[in-house]
Amino acid sequence: MDEELIRKVKEHIESFPSELSHYSRTKNPHRRYLSALLTVNKMYQMYKTQCEEHNTKPVSAAFYRNVFNSEFNLGFGSPRSDTCATCDKADGDVSEHIQKANAAFEVQKNDRLKAENEDGVHYISFDLQKTLPLPKLSTSTAFYLRQIWLYNLGIHLVSGKESRGYFQIWTESEAGRGCEEISSSLLAFLESSHLSGNGHLIAWSDSCAGQNKNFLIVCFWQLLVSLHRFSVVDHKFPEPGHSFLDSDRDFAQVERSVRKYENTYSVDQYHDIMRSCVHKSPFVVNRMTDRFFNFKELPKMLGLKQPKKNTDGERIEFRDGIRWIRTETFSTNTSTP
């Protein structure tokens, strides 16, 4: 390949805004992602248009794709035969890993059935949807521009006969997407769903340390128990790499509806799309705006300190070793099982 042609193609690919994903931020801090609305074919057509405007001859589509795959898409090819395609584990660890993933799915299924059939038991799964561009425009020039992102914490509730998705939405200009925003969104959900009665809450989420799996969230569960919102809170985590949750099905419904609109100009329009994309048990959509709280002060207010060791004197591997956190008694000497 001619080095000058490669350079021009690389410049064009680099002109598209990209962002970090919270799923791979820990292990791949430099990996960035293009807009989900883009495809390599769309990028190539835009490249051809740019060449025509500058009266230069474009490279072939195969040439463009080759540069994209060899220079930017490293590590996303077909998985090696001795690895787990989902989480890149070596062959010797795959069998045990898959067994753990299947066991977690079975526990999740049983928790859902328990919430459907037992009074006072409530099941939720929560996750952040992939960011939505604002505005979302069909014109090709929009892909070159830095857009504001719309965040959505989806929470799916199963309680008795109710099975419904709740969305907490805000823009990046209003707040970030850390553990404080997650706690605030969970609190907003509890207010809109009117869950109370000192029952049993079972929550499932992925193991993203900056958002869902951290001591601040543990303190949030302690707060709910201390206020007698629930008598027991179980927070459970699927095996990493296999964290398909009920809220992901809700996101699929939203994304299918969003694709029907060529242009989406405002938060209000996204709000209406989310509310109307399901007719049976429509989603409840909450605008967060000024409903964020300074939850980082919560541990201090409750007098809670994160323990480094468990009751047996062993070091707590919080991020990688914990799959289930139970909160049933408010205590300033709290620990994680």
N, C-alpha and C positions, 0 to 999 in steps of 0.2 A: 504493500500500500504506500502511496505517496504521502510523505510526512506532512506536507502542507495541507493536503485534503483532509487528513486525519485531524489536524489542528483546527480547521474550520468546523468540522463536524462536532468536535469536542466543545468548541466555543458555543455552538448552537445548543447542545444538550445542557451545558452549564448555565445557559441563560434562563432555564426554567427554575422557579423557586422550589425549594425542597424543605422538608421538615424532619425532625426526629420522631421516632415512634416510641411511646412509653413502654412497649412490650420488649424492645431489644436495647433499651438505653443503657442498662447495666453492663451487659456482656459485649455490646457493640456500640460504644459511645460515639463513633464517627460515622455510623451508617445513617444515611438519610433517605427519605422517600419522596418521590414525585407525587403529584396529585393523582388520586384514584381515578379521575376522569380522563387522564391521559393514557394513550397507548403509543407504542413505537410507531405504528402506522400514522397516527395523527401527528406525531412529532415530525415524521419524515415529510408529510404533506406540507406542514408549516415551514419546514426547511426549504422545500422546493419553491414555495411562494417567496421566501426571503431571497433565494438565489435569483428568481425572475426579477424581483425589484431592483437587485444590484447588477442585473445583466451578466450573471455568471452561470456557468454550467454546473448543475447539481450532480452529486455522485449517485450511484444506483441505490435502490432501497436495500439491497443485500449488503452493500458497502456500509451504509448508515447503521443497519442493524448489527453488523459485525463489530463496528466501533463501540456501539452501545453495550453489547454483551461483553466485549473484551476489556473495556476501559471503565465501565460504570456498574455492570451487573455481576460483579465477581461474587462467587459463593452462592448464586441462585440457580445453578444448573441442576441437572439430575443428581439426586443423592447417591453417594457411593453405596455399593451393595452391602458393606459391613456397618452401615449406620442406620439409625432410626430417622426416617424422613422428616418427622415432625420436630425432633429436638436434637438431632445430631449426636446421638449416643452410640458408642461402639457396640458391636454385635453382642459381646458378652454381657452387656448391661441391658440390652433391649428387652429380653424376655421378662426380667423382673420389673422393668419400668412399665411395660404394657400391662402387666398384672396389677400394678399399683393404680394405673390409670383406669382400668376396668373396675377395680374395687371401689374407686372414688365415684365413678358413674353410678354404680349400684347403690352406694350410700346416698348419693344425691337423689336417685329415684325413690328410695324408701322415705327420705325426708319429705319429698313432695307429696307422697301418698299419705304420710302422717298428717300433714297440714290439711289435706283434703278431707280426712276422716275423723280427726280428733279436735274437739273444741279447745280453744285457747292456744293452739299451735299455729304459728304463722311462718311461712317459708318465703324467703326472698333470694334472688340472685341479682348482683349489680356489677356493672362494668361501664367504662367510658366507650362511647361509640367513636369510630374513627372520625376525625375532624371534618366538618362540612364547610366548604368555602363560602364566603359572603363578600360580594355577591357571587352567585354561580352564573356565569355567562357562557353562551354558546359561541361567541366570537373568539377567534383564535388568539387575538391579542391579549385576552384575559389570562391565558396560561403563562404569559411572560411577566405578569404583574404580581406583586405581593398582596395577597388578599387577607382580610380578617378571617379568623377561624371561629366557627361556632362549635362550642363544646356541649355534649349531651351525656349526662350520667343516666343510663337506663336502669331501672329497677323493676324486676318482674315479681309480682306478689301472687302467692297462692295461699288462700285462707278460706277453708270451707268450700263453698261453691264458686267463690270468686277466683278468677285467674286473669290478671290484668297487668299491662305494662304502664309504668309511670316514668315520665321523662323530666329531668331537671336540666334546663338549658341556660347558657350564658355565653357571651362572647369573650374572646381573649382580652379585649379592652376593659372588661369588667372585673375579671379575675383570672388566675392561672388554673392549673389542674393538678394541684397537690393534695396532700392529706386534709388540709383545712377546708378546701372546696368540696372534697368528698364527704367529710363529716357534716358540713353545712347542708349539702344536698340530701344526705340521709335524713337529717332533721326535718327538712322541708317535705320530704316524702312522708314521714311519719305524721306530720301535721295534716297533709292533704288526704292521706288514707285513713286517718282517725283510728289507727291501731292503738289499743290500750287494753287495760283490764288485767295487768300484771301476769300476762301469759308467757309463752315460750316462743322466742324468736330464733329461727334457724337461718343464718345468712351464708351465702356462698359467693365467693369472688375469686379472681385470679390472685397470684402472689406478687403483684407489682409492689415493691417495697415503698416507693415514694408516694403511693396513693392508698392502697388497701391493706397492706400487711406491715404495720408499724405500731409503735407503742401508743401513738396518739389515738389511733382507732380503738385500741384496747381501752384507753381511758374513756373514749366516747361510749363504749358498751358499759363501762363502770358507771358513767353518768346516768344512763338509762335505767340501770338496776337501782341506783341510789334514789332516783326519782319515782321508783315503783312503776315505770312504764312496762317493764317486763321482769319476771322473776328469774328467768334464765335466758342468756343469749349465747348461742353456739355460732361461732364464725369458723367456717370450714373452707379449705382450699383444695382444688383439684391438683392432680399431678401436673407440674409445669410442662407446657407444650400440648396439653390435652384439656384445655379449660373452656370447652364449649358450654355456654350457659343459656338459660331460658331467655335472658335479655338479648343474646345474640340473634335469636329468632325475631325478636321485636325490631332490632336494627335492620334486619333483612327486609322487613315490610316497609320500613321508612325509606331505605335506599331504593327499593323498587319503585316507590311512588315519586321520589325525587327525580329519578331518571326520566319520568314522563314530562317534566317541565324543562324546557330548553334554558330558561332564565329564571333565577330566583334572586330577588333583589334585597330582601329584608328579613329580619328575625321574625316579624309577624307572618310572613309568607311561609317560612319553615314551620312556624308554630301551627298554622292552619293545615299544612300538609301532614304533619305528625298526627294531629287530632282526627283527620278524616281518612287516613289510609287504611283503617280497620273499622268495619261497621259493627261487628259483634264484639262487645266489650272494648269500645274505643279507648285509645291511650289517653291518660291524664297528663297534660303538659303544664309544668310549672316554670315560670320565668323567674330566675334567681335574683337578678338585679341587685337589690340592697339586702338580700337575705343571707349574706355571708358573715360568719362570725370568726373572731380571733381565737380559734380553738388551740393554738399553740400555748396559750396560757392555762389551758384546762388541767394538765398534770399538776401544775403548781397550786391551782385553786383547790383541787381535790386532795392535795398532799400525797401524790403518787410518784414513785420513782421506779424506773425500769430496772428490774433485777437482772444481774449478770449470771446468777447461778440458780438452779432449781433446788428443791427441798432436799435432794440427795447430794448437793454440793457440786453437781456437774454443770459445766458451762452450757448456757442456753444458746443453741444455734437457731436464733429466731428466724432468720430469713430462709435458710435451707432446711432446717430440721423440724419446723412446726407445721402441722397440717390441720390442727383443730385447736381452737381457743374457746374455752368455756368460761363465762362470767355468770356467777349465780349469787355471789355475796359481795357487797361493797366492802372493801378493806384497803387501808393505806399500805398494807403489806402484800399487795397483789402480786401474783406470779403467774406465769403461763405454764400450762401443763406440757 
